[in-house]
Amino acid sequence: MDNLKKSFKSLKWYEIFMIIIMIVIAGYGVYNALISPKNTTPLWLTIINFISAICGIICVFFCAKASISNFAFATVNTIVYAIYLFYEKIYGTFALEVLFYLPVNFISWYIWAKHRDKKLTEKTKSKKLTLKQNIISTLSIIIGGLVYHIVLVKLGGTVAWLDAFTLSIGIVAVILQMFRYKEQYFWWIITDVIAVAMYIIHFDPVYLTKKSIYLIMAIIGIVNWTKLNRERNKTNE
């Protein structure tokens, strides 16, 4: 609990401001669901989206600071988002959330806690990839994207190349995050740019706001993690 308090106290004014913006926009979605006679989305699902938006934002903010507390909010976010996906019958992504992201979240929680910064105990130690590891992670994304596209097309799906590689990048980025590598944020920036562009084209104010904040925090994240690695984990352990 003390480490959680430290994580919240570490938030900058502009980060608190972005959280407030997300709460207002997501809250308006709930309000609109209550008063609009034309609304066809169940109120409980709108509340689920509200919870997902807030927990997702806090999780991303804490992760950008290498705060171990991020996993508590990540777990809630994954569960409620999976409920949304199941309701919308998006079973592929639902399976990815439940069978991959959820268990990896708990494994990551354990690994991060096991490698705490000795002084900043609410944080984990930031690592960096070697050149060889960078090459392997990049090749993994390329191969994964190709395989994902081919398999789903053969199964009768119409998967765009962009979707296939976004998924591949996401999986590699989560694995890099699990093992505390700062390079995760280079890949998160790419997926967030794609997501922001998508929600501009298919306008959704809640998710556009959420993904825009994710993009900002990914940029802040790479700065923070690079600094933590350089100043507090010179041995890269």
N, C-alpha and C positions, 0 to 999 in steps of 0.2 A: 504493500500500500504506500509506503514511503517513496519508493521508486516511481510509482504512478503519479504521486503528487509532484515529484521533481520533474517528470515529463511534462505535466501540464504547466508548471511554472516556467519551463524553458521556452514556451511558445512566445514568439515575437508578436508585437501589436498587429502587424499586417496579417499574420497567420490567424490570429483571433478574429480579425475583420473578415477574412475569407470564410471562416467557420460560420460566422454570423450570417453572411450572405447566403451560404448553403442552407442554413436552417430556415431563413426567411423564404427562399424560393421553394424548398421542399415542403415547408409548412403551408405555403400558398396552394400547393398541389392538393394537400389534404383538405384545406378550406374549400377549394373549388369543387372537390368531390362531394362535399357535404351540401353545397348550395345549388350546384348546377343540375337542372332537371334532365339535361341531355347527356350527363355523364354515365357511361356504361361500365366503367371500371369499378369493381367492388371496393367498398371503403377499406376493408381489411388489407386489400392488395396495395392501396395507396399508402396506408400506414406502414406496410412492409417496405415499400420504396423509400419512405421517409427515414425509417430506421437504417436501411442500407446506405442511403446518402450520407447520413451523419456519421455512422460508424466507419464507412469507407474513407471519409475525409480525415477523421481523427487518426485512423490507421496509417494513412499515407503521410500525414504530418509527423507522426512519431517515428515511422520507418525512416524518413528523410533525416532524422536526428540520430539514427541507429539506436533508438529507444526500444527496449525489449517489451515494453508495455503495448506496443502496436499489435501484438498477436491476440490480445484479448478482444480488441475491436475487430481485428481481421476475422476471427472465428465467427463472431456474431454476423458480420457483413456477409461472409460466405454462406452461412446457413439461410439467412433471409433472402439473399439473392437466388439461392437454389430453389427456394419456395416459389419465387416469382417465375423462374425459368420453367419449373414443372407445371405451373398453372398455364403459362403461355405455350406449353407443349414444345419447348425448345430442348429436346431431350439430349442432344449431343453435348451442348454446353453444360446442361444440368449434370450429366455424367462426369464431365471434366471437373466441375466444381466439387462434386461429392467424392469422386474416386481419386482425384489427384490433388487439387488445391487444399481441401480440408485436411487430409492426413499429412501432407507436406507442411501445412501450417503448424501442426503440433510438433513435428520433427524439428522444424526451424526454431520454434520456441525453445525447445530443449537445447539445441546447439548454441543459439545466441546466449542463453542463460549460463551455459557452461563456459563461455568465453567472454565473461564480463570484463569491462575496463576496471582495473583495481581501484581507481579513485572515483571515476564517474560510474558508479555501480548500476545506474539505470540504463547504461548504454552497453552495447557489445563492441568488440574490437573490429575495426574495419580492415579488410584485406584487399590486395590488388592482384590481378592476374599477371602471369608472365606472358611473354610474347607467344610462346607455344600454346598456352591455355587460351589466349585470345583467338588464335587461329582455329583451335579445336571448337570453341564455342560458336564462332562464325560459321564454320563448316557444318556444325550440328544444326544450326538454324536453316541453312540452305537445303541440306538433305531432308530435314524434318518437314519443311514446307513442301518440297517436291513429293515426298511420300504421302503426306496428308492429303494433298490435292489428288494424287493418282488413286489412292484407296477409296476416297469418298466418291469420286467420279465413277469408279467401277461399281460402287454400291448403289448407283443411281442418283447420287446427289449432284447439285449444280453449284459446286464450291468455287468461288472466285479465287484467283491467285493471291489477291490481297488478303482475303480471309485466311487462306492456308498459311501464309507467312506470318500474319499477325498472331495466329495461334502458336506457331513454332517459336516465334520470338518470345511470346509470353511464357511458354514452358521453360525455355532456357533462362529467361530472366528470373523466374521463380526459383530455379535451381541455384543460380548465382546468388540470389538473395539468401537462400537457405544456408549457403556456405560462407556468407558474409563478404562477398566480393563487391566492391564499389562499382565495377563495370556494369552491374545490373542496370544502373541508371541510364547508361547510353542506350540500352534497348528499350527501357520504359519510355524514354523521350520519343523514340520512333513510334511506338504503339499509341502514345498519347496524342501525338500530332495527327495520326491517322484517325483516331477516335474523334478528336475535335472537328476535323474536316467532315467526317461522316455525320455528326450531329448538327453541323451547320447546314448541310444539304438536306438532311431529314430532320428538320428543326424540332428539338426537344429541349426546352429551357432547363429542366432539372439536370438531365444527363450532359448537356452542353456545359453548364456551369461546373458540374462535378468533374468532367474530363479536362476542362480548362484549368481548374485548380490542380488536378493531378499533374498536368504538364508543367505548371509553375513549380510545384513541389519536386518534380523529378529533376528540374534544373538546379534547385536549391539542394536537393539530395546529393547530386554528384559533387557539388562544391563542399558540402559538409563531410561526406564520406572520404573525399580526397584529403581534406584537412585532418580528419581524425586518423587516417592511415599514416600520413606523413609525420604528424606530431605525437601520436600516442601509441602507434604500433609499428615502429621502424623495423622490427624483426619480421613483420608480416606473418605472424603466427595465428 
